[in-house]
Amino acid sequence: MAARRVGIIGLGYVGLPLGVAFAEAGHEVIGLDADPRKLEAIGEGRSYIEDVPSQTLTALSDRLRATSSYEDLKQCDAIVICVPTPLTSSREPDLTHLVDSSTSLAGVLQNGQLVVLESTTYPGTTRERLMPILEESGLAAGRDFHLAFSPERIDPGRTDYTVRTTPKVVGGLTEECTEAGASLYGEICDEVVRVSGPEPAELTKLLENIFRSVNIALVNELSMLCERLGIDIWEVIDAAATKPFGFMRFDPGPGMGGHCLPVDPFYLAYKAREQDFYTEFIELAGKINQNQPHFCVARIEHALNDVSKPVRDSKVLILGVSYKGGVGDIRESPALKIIKLLRERGADVHYHDPHVAALADFGLESVDLDDGMRGADLVCIVTAHPEVDHDRVVAEAPLVVDFRGVTRGKSARNVVRL
């Protein structure tokens, strides 16, 4: 197929890898973002995302360029929207970025273009919110331009499943829209899965992440019970995971992070309430996971109390502040809430994270592991980065609280596990 010109709106953890994939497939990519720092970095061939090496950007400089002007999207064959869709403070969908970007896009939309929304959202967003805004251009969706939804499936830091090898779900407003989306993604994905419309595609993404949310909530709640029963939750999960059928392993932890897992249950609950339906089971899972950092701080308090130390003025070193190991993404990271709660209790909090240099909102910078452990009353493993020598931490720290199970199987009197 002839090379396309593809526009990407939003050059974050989803948009930039997607743009790189299209550029590597030989297409011209115009990436649009409002953040001048991202535009400058791409122009200099400097990546700000772990999954995209800087040398890759440099090699693709002739096919991938960044802009802040929607006028540059006029000549694109396809435009993919990858803007953030967070929650408001009252935990309802915040579609501000989507509304703003689609309003700007409507001003330059051309006949025959394909528009695909990838941002995670509730069922009906593409048809009920995005389509009317785009049609303010005077063009009709499904007749003058194609419109589809395709849920992103980027897992930062993962190398076994990539944009190419992860099946891509596409649901268009019409059959022609679906085929246009499938043709686009067929350029960069080995398998494209067609569904009957944007709503099933939107709900597919929510189901994938709510499935994880519910199961993580289950093991998190079980870990609380195991503490009272004096049973090692990790031993139980290891044993249960030996069953070759009917069981899928999920591990407890300090809470869920990233953009999708903590957010998606509330997106679906919001849409369900419009139908006078209450997703109590799903919302309960979300609440349990949201509360997990509070439980973790209580565990830290108890661990210090057992060695006759108060939280106030105790030096606590947090190991890992990103939401998952091996990446620097701090979106919705439970570590941030744990740090906040510990500081409110008067703890002297420091952190070490090889992927996160600073936490501007807290006025903190990552400390050297040696400096952080020096004089620490407690070291807390919140995110298990592979670069950190946790065996050494257990050997040298006076007290270790492990929320990730990386010390399981080790007999050490100074270790407290979730």
VOMAR-438439 format. One line per field, with one value per residue (C-alpha): residue number from 1; residue in one letter; chain; x, y, z. Coordinates in steps of 0.05 Angstrom, whole numbers, plus 32768, in hexadecimal, padded with zeros to 4 digits. Last residue first. Example, Ala and Ser with C-alpha at 12.3 -4.5 7.8 and 13.67 -1.06 7.14 Angstrom:
2
pos: 2  1;
code: S  A;
unit: A  A;
u: 8111  80F6;
v: 7FEB  7FA6;
w: 808F  809C;
This chain:
418
pos: 418  417  416  415  414  413  412  411  410  409  408  407  406  405  404  403  402  401  400  399  398  397  396  395  394  393  392  391  390  389  388  387  386  385  384  383  382  381  380  379  378  377  376  375  374  373  372  371  370  369  368  367  366  365  364  363  362  361  360  359  358  357  356  355  354  353  352  351  350  349  348  347  346  345  344  343  342  341  340  339  338  337  336  335  334  333  332  331  330  329  328  327  326  325  324  323  322  321  320  319  318  317  316  315  314  313  312  311  310  309  308  307  306  305  304  303  302  301  300  299  298  297  296  295  294  293  292  291  290  289  288  287  286  285  284  283  282  281  280  279  278  277  276  275  274  273  272  271  270  269  268  267  266  265  264  263  262  261  260  259  258  257  256  255  254  253  252  251  250  249  248  247  246  245  244  243  242  241  240  239  238  237  236  235  234  233  232  231  230  229  228  227  226  225  224  223  222  221  220  219  218  217  216  215  214  213  212  211  210  209  208  207  206  205  204  203  202  201  200  199  198  197  196  195  194  193  192  191  190  189  188  187  186  185  184  183  182  181  180  179  178  177  176  175  174  173  172  171  170  169  168  167  166  165  164  163  162  161  160  159  158  157  156  155  154  153  152  151  150  149  148  147  146  145  144  143  142  141  140  139  138  137  136  135  134  133  132  131  130  129  128  127  126  125  124  123  122  121  120  119  118  117  116  115  114  113  112  111  110  109  108  107  106  105  104  103  102  101  100  99  98  97  96  95  94  93  92  91  90  89  88  87  86  85  84  83  82  81  80  79  78  77  76  75  74  73  72  71  70  69  68  67  66  65  64  63  62  61  60  59  58  57  56  55  54  53  52  51  50  49  48  47  46  45  44  43  42  41  40  39  38  37  36  35  34  33  32  31  30  29  28  27  26  25  24  23  22  21  20  19  18  17  16  15  14  13  12  11  10  9  8  7  6  5  4  3  2  1;
code: L  R  V  V  N  R  A  S  K  G  R  T  V  G  R  F  D  V  V  L  P  A  E  A  V  V  R  D  H  D  V  E  P  H  A  T  V  I  C  V  L  D  A  G  R  M  G  D  D  L  D  V  S  E  L  G  F  D  A  L  A  A  V  H  P  D  H  Y  H  V  D  A  G  R  E  R  L  L  K  I  I  K  L  A  P  S  E  R  I  D  G  V  G  G  K  Y  S  V  G  L  I  L  V  K  S  D  R  V  P  K  S  V  D  N  L  A  H  E  I  R  A  V  C  F  H  P  Q  N  Q  N  I  K  G  A  L  E  I  F  E  T  Y  F  D  Q  E  R  A  K  Y  A  L  Y  F  P  D  V  P  L  C  H  G  G  M  G  P  G  P  D  F  R  M  F  G  F  P  K  T  A  A  A  D  I  V  E  W  I  D  I  G  L  R  E  C  L  M  S  L  E  N  V  L  A  I  N  V  S  R  F  I  N  E  L  L  K  T  L  E  A  P  E  P  G  S  V  R  V  V  E  D  C  I  E  G  Y  L  S  A  G  A  E  T  C  E  E  T  L  G  G  V  V  K  P  T  T  R  V  T  Y  D  T  R  G  P  D  I  R  E  P  S  F  A  L  H  F  D  R  G  A  A  L  G  S  E  E  L  I  P  M  L  R  E  R  T  T  G  P  Y  T  T  S  E  L  V  V  L  Q  G  N  Q  L  V  G  A  L  S  T  S  S  D  V  L  H  T  L  D  P  E  R  S  S  T  L  P  T  P  V  C  I  V  I  A  D  C  Q  K  L  D  E  Y  S  S  T  A  R  L  R  D  S  L  A  T  L  T  Q  S  P  V  D  E  I  Y  S  R  G  E  G  I  A  E  L  K  R  P  D  A  D  L  G  I  V  E  H  G  A  E  A  F  A  V  G  L  P  L  G  V  Y  G  L  G  I  I  G  V  R  R  A  A  M;
unit: A  A  A  A  A  A  A  A  A  A  A  A  A  A  A  A  A  A  A  A  A  A  A  A  A  A  A  A  A  A  A  A  A  A  A  A  A  A  A  A  A  A  A  A  A  A  A  A  A  A  A  A  A  A  A  A  A  A  A  A  A  A  A  A  A  A  A  A  A  A  A  A  A  A  A  A  A  A  A  A  A  A  A  A  A  A  A  A  A  A  A  A  A  A  A  A  A  A  A  A  A  A  A  A  A  A  A  A  A  A  A  A  A  A  A  A  A  A  A  A  A  A  A  A  A  A  A  A  A  A  A  A  A  A  A  A  A  A  A  A  A  A  A  A  A  A  A  A  A  A  A  A  A  A  A  A  A  A  A  A  A  A  A  A  A  A  A  A  A  A  A  A  A  A  A  A  A  A  A  A  A  A  A  A  A  A  A  A  A  A  A  A  A  A  A  A  A  A  A  A  A  A  A  A  A  A  A  A  A  A  A  A  A  A  A  A  A  A  A  A  A  A  A  A  A  A  A  A  A  A  A  A  A  A  A  A  A  A  A  A  A  A  A  A  A  A  A  A  A  A  A  A  A  A  A  A  A  A  A  A  A  A  A  A  A  A  A  A  A  A  A  A  A  A  A  A  A  A  A  A  A  A  A  A  A  A  A  A  A  A  A  A  A  A  A  A  A  A  A  A  A  A  A  A  A  A  A  A  A  A  A  A  A  A  A  A  A  A  A  A  A  A  A  A  A  A  A  A  A  A  A  A  A  A  A  A  A  A  A  A  A  A  A  A  A  A  A  A  A  A  A  A  A  A  A  A  A  A  A  A  A  A  A  A  A  A  A  A  A  A  A  A  A  A  A  A  A  A  A  A  A  A  A  A  A  A  A  A  A  A  A  A  A  A  A  A  A  A  A  A  A  A  A  A  A  A  A  A  A  A  A  A  A  A  A  A  A  A;
u: 8029  806D  8095  80E0  8111  810E  8125  8112  8110  80DC  80B7  80E5  80CB  8083  8070  805B  809B  80A7  80F0  810F  8158  816F  81B0  819F  8159  8171  81A9  8177  814C  8184  815F  8166  8129  80FB  80CA  809B  8085  80BF  80C1  8101  80FA  8123  8152  8194  81B9  8187  8179  81C2  81D5  819B  81AC  8172  8139  8124  80EC  80C6  8085  8062  80A4  80B0  80F6  8125  80F2  810F  8147  8117  812E  8101  8104  80D0  80DB  809A  806B  8029  8015  8057  8045  8002  8020  8057  8024  7FF8  8032  8047  8002  8015  7FDA  8009  8051  806D  80B8  80BB  80DE  80AF  8069  8045  8083  809A  80CD  80F0  80D4  8105  80E6  810B  80E3  80D2  8089  807A  8088  80BC  80B8  80CF  8088  806F  8099  8079  8034  803B  8056  801B  7FEB  800D  7FFF  7FB6  7FB0  7FD2  7F9E  7F62  7F5F  7F64  7F29  7F00  7F0B  7EF7  7EB8  7EA8  7EAB  7E7E  7E4D  7E45  7E06  7DD3  7DA4  7DBC  7DE3  7DFF  7E1F  7E47  7E66  7E73  7E97  7EC6  7ECF  7EE7  7F17  7F3F  7F6B  7F7D  7F85  7FB5  7FEB  7FE5  7FC3  7FCC  8004  8006  7FE2  7FF4  7FC6  7FCE  7F98  7F73  7F43  7F79  7FC2  7FBD  8004  7FED  7FC6  8007  802B  7FED  7FE9  8034  802E  7FF4  801D  7FEB  7FE8  7F9C  7F99  7FCD  7FAB  7F6A  7F8D  7FAF  7F6B  7F53  7F8F  7F85  7F3D  7F4C  7F80  7F4B  7F19  7F4B  7F67  7F22  7F13  7F4F  7F3A  7EF0  7EFD  7F23  7EED  7EB9  7ED4  7EDA  7E92  7E7B  7EA3  7E7F  7E77  7EBB  7EF8  7F37  7F77  7FB3  7FFC  7FF8  801D  8000  7FC1  7FB3  7F9F  7F79  7F52  7F3F  7F26  7F02  7EDF  7ECB  7EAF  7E88  7E6B  7E7B  7EBA  7ED3  7F1C  7F40  7F8B  7FAF  7FF1  802D  803C  802E  8059  804F  808D  80B1  8087  80A1  8060  8024  8003  7FBF  7F9D  7F53  7F3E  7F02  7EEB  7ED7  7EDC  7ED0  7E9C  7E68  7E75  7E7C  7E5D  7E87  7E71  7EAC  7E7B  7E79  7EB9  7E97  7E59  7E84  7EB1  7E7B  7E42  7E60  7EA8  7E95  7E5E  7E80  7EAD  7EF4  7F3B  7F5C  7F64  7F35  7F3C  7F2F  7F33  7F35  7F0B  7EF4  7F22  7F22  7F46  7F16  7EFA  7F3F  7F40  7EFD  7F16  7F54  7F2C  7EF6  7F28  7F53  7F16  7EF9  7EFE  7ED8  7EBE  7EE8  7ED1  7F16  7F0C  7F25  7F58  7F4E  7F93  7F99  7FA6  7F7D  7F91  7F8D  7F8C  7F9B  7FBF  7FC3  7F9A  7FC0  7FF4  7FBD  7FB5  7FF5  801E  804F  807B  809E  80A4  80BB  80FF  810F  8104  814D  8151  8111  812B  816D  8146  812A  80DE  80C4  80E3  80BD  80DE  8104  8136  813B  8144  8102  80E1  80FC  80E6  809F  809C  80B3  8082  8047  8009  8015  800E  8034  8038  804C  8062  805B  8092  807F  80B2  808C  804A  806A  808C  8049  802A  8064  805A  800F  8006  8038  8031  8031  7FE9  7FC7  7FE7  7FE1  7FF0  8007  8002  8034  8017  8000;
v: 7F70  7F5B  7F6F  7F62  7F6C  7F24  7F0A  7EC7  7ED2  7EAD  7EED  7F29  7F43  7F3F  7F84  7FA9  7F99  7FBD  7FBB  7FCB  7FD3  7FD9  7FB6  7F6D  7F7B  7FB5  7F89  7F55  7F8C  7F9F  7FD4  7FD2  7FA4  7FDA  7FBE  7FF7  8004  7FE4  8009  8015  8025  804A  8066  8080  8072  804E  808B  809E  8059  8055  8098  80C8  80D6  811E  813B  817D  8156  816F  816F  8125  811D  80EE  80B7  8079  8065  806F  807C  80A2  80CC  80D7  80F5  80DE  8111  80ED  811A  8108  80BE  80CB  80F4  80C1  8088  80B0  80BA  8072  805D  8076  8098  80AD  80A3  8086  807B  8033  7FF2  7FDF  7FFC  8039  8063  8074  803D  802F  805E  806F  8080  80A9  80AA  80F1  80DF  8096  8082  804E  8015  7FDE  7FC3  800A  8013  7FD6  7FEB  8030  8012  7FE2  801D  8040  8003  8002  804B  803C  8005  8034  8042  7FF7  7FE8  8021  8009  7FC2  7FDD  8005  7FC6  7F9E  7FD8  7FE6  800F  8013  804E  8053  8093  8071  803C  8071  808B  8044  8034  8070  8062  801B  8036  8067  803F  800D  803E  8077  8053  803D  8009  8000  7FED  7FA5  7F63  7F32  7F15  7ECF  7EB1  7E73  7E43  7E16  7E03  7E09  7E1C  7E64  7E51  7E3E  7E7E  7EA6  7E86  7E8E  7ED7  7EE2  7ECA  7EB7  7ED8  7EDA  7F25  7F32  7EFF  7F27  7F65  7F3C  7F20  7F67  7F75  7F31  7F42  7F8A  7F71  7F44  7F7C  7FAD  7F7A  7F6A  7FB5  7FBF  7F91  7FA1  7FEB  7FE1  7FB4  7FE8  801B  7FE8  7FD0  8019  802B  7FFA  7FB2  7F98  7F8B  7F6B  7F7F  7F50  7F5B  7FA5  7FDF  7FE5  7FBE  7FF8  8025  7FEF  7FDD  8025  802D  7FEA  8001  8043  801D  7FF0  802E  8055  802C  7FF8  7FE3  7FB3  7FAB  7F69  7F74  7F5E  7F9E  7FD0  7FA4  7F68  7F46  7F89  7FA8  7FE8  800E  7FE2  8001  7FE3  8020  8017  8022  804F  8062  809C  80A1  80E3  80FE  80C7  80A2  80E2  811D  815A  81A1  81A9  81A8  815F  8154  816D  8142  8104  810A  810E  80DE  80AF  80AB  80B1  807D  8049  8069  8082  806C  8098  8075  809F  8094  80C8  80B5  80EC  80EB  8134  815E  8171  81B3  81D7  8195  8183  81BF  81A9  8161  8177  81A1  816D  8135  815D  8171  812B  8124  80E6  80E7  80D9  8116  8135  812B  80EC  80E8  80E2  80F3  80FE  80C7  80DE  80BC  80E3  80C0  80D7  8115  8154  817F  8169  81A0  81D4  81B5  81D9  81C2  8199  815C  8138  80EF  80D8  80FB  80F8  80AC  8099  80CF  80B8  8071  8088  80A8  8065  8060  8031  805C  809B  80E0  80D5  8107  810C  8157  8166  8131  8152  8198  8181  815D  819B  81C6  819F  81AB  816D  8159  8121  8122  80DE  80CC  8081  804E  8019  8037  8078  8055  8032  8072  8096  8060  8061  80AD  80AD  807A  808F  80D8  80FB  8112  811C  80EC  80FD  80C8  80D6  8095  806E  8047  8000;
w: 8420  8438  8475  8473  84AD  84C5  8482  8464  8419  83EF  83E2  83DF  839C  83B7  839D  83DC  8402  8444  8458  849C  84B2  8469  8456  8443  842B  8400  83E4  83D0  83B0  8380  8357  830B  8303  8320  8353  8363  83AB  83D1  8413  8439  8483  84B7  8483  849E  845D  8431  8406  8400  83E9  83B8  839A  83A2  8372  8378  83A3  83A2  83AA  836C  8346  8350  8333  830E  8300  82DD  830D  8348  838F  83BF  83FE  8434  8479  8499  84B9  84B1  8478  8458  845B  843A  8402  83F5  83F3  83C3  8394  8399  8382  833C  8319  82E1  82F8  82B7  82BE  82A7  82BD  82F5  82F7  8312  8318  835F  836C  83AE  83E3  841A  845D  8491  84D1  84E9  84F6  84E4  852B  853E  8571  8541  853A  8533  84F4  84D4  84EB  84CC  848B  8488  8494  8459  842E  8442  842F  83EC  83E0  83E4  8399  838C  83BA  839C  8355  8367  8388  834A  831F  834E  8357  830D  8317  82DF  82D7  828E  8299  82D7  82A9  8284  82C4  82DD  829C  82A3  82EE  82E0  82AA  82D5  8304  82CD  8293  82A0  82C6  830E  8339  8384  83B4  839B  8396  8360  832A  830E  82E2  82FA  82D6  82BA  82C7  8313  832A  8332  8371  8394  8381  8395  83DA  83E7  83D3  8402  843D  8473  84B8  84B6  84C0  848A  845D  8460  8446  8410  83FB  83EF  83C3  83A0  838E  837D  834B  832D  8325  8308  82D7  82BA  82BD  828F  8257  8260  8258  8217  81FB  820F  81DE  81A6  81B3  81B0  8172  8145  8130  8143  8117  8133  810F  8112  80FE  8110  80EE  80A8  80BC  80EA  80AF  8089  80C8  80D2  808B  8091  80D0  80B0  8074  80A2  80C3  8103  8109  813B  813C  816B  8160  8170  8193  8169  8143  817A  81A7  81D4  81EF  81FC  8233  8253  8249  8238  81FB  81EA  81CD  81BE  8175  8168  8123  80F6  80AB  8087  8056  805E  809F  80C6  80A1  808F  80A1  80CF  8109  80F8  8120  815F  8154  8148  8185  81BB  81AC  8178  8191  81DB  81D9  8204  8239  822B  821E  81E9  81A6  817B  8130  80FB  80B1  807D  803E  8041  806C  80B5  80C4  80F4  810C  8126  8155  8172  8175  819D  81CF  81D9  81E3  8213  823C  823F  828A  829E  82E6  8324  834C  8343  82F8  82D6  829E  8252  8235  81EA  81B6  817A  8139  80F8  80B4  806D  8086  805B  808A  80C7  80C2  80CE  8113  8128  8163  813A  813D  8104  80F2  80AD  80A3  80EE  80EF  80FF  8134  8154  8157  8174  81AC  81C0  81C3  81FA  8231  821D  821D  81DC  81C1  8175  817A  8158  8183  81C2  81AB  819C  81DF  8205  81DE  81FC  81D1  81A7  815E  813C  80F1  80D7  8090  8085  807A  80AC  80DC  80D9  80EA  8125  813D  813C  8166  8197  819C  81A3  81DB  8210  81FC  81B9  81B5  8172  8140  80F6  80C1  807A  8054  802B  7FF2  8000;
